[in-house]
Amino acid sequence: MEAFERAYGMLGYNERCDTSLEPGKCKVAIYADANRKPTHAARQLPSGWWASKLGTAIDIHHELSALEGPAYGKVVIVLARPIH
């Protein structure tokens, strides 16, 4: 998980935060399994919904909790950066 935080940090996502919609902030949520191994990431849209890429051709918009379960685990960290 630390490597993912550092990688997103290189993209400007340095602030740990909650899942609420905040004007001027772009947020990503990182999902992980029970061993805290990262499995997926979702990006918050201006509408407050979240965007994910599932497979090579499937892009979806969803509530953050919609992907929690055996396949992706649960959201373990949300990071934010200012929108430029």
Buried (B, 14 or more C-beta within 10 A) or exposed (E): EEEBBEEBEEEEBEBEBEBEEBEEBBBBBBBBBEEEEBBBBBEBEEEEBBBBEEEEEEEEEEEBEBBBEEEBBBBBBBBBBEEE
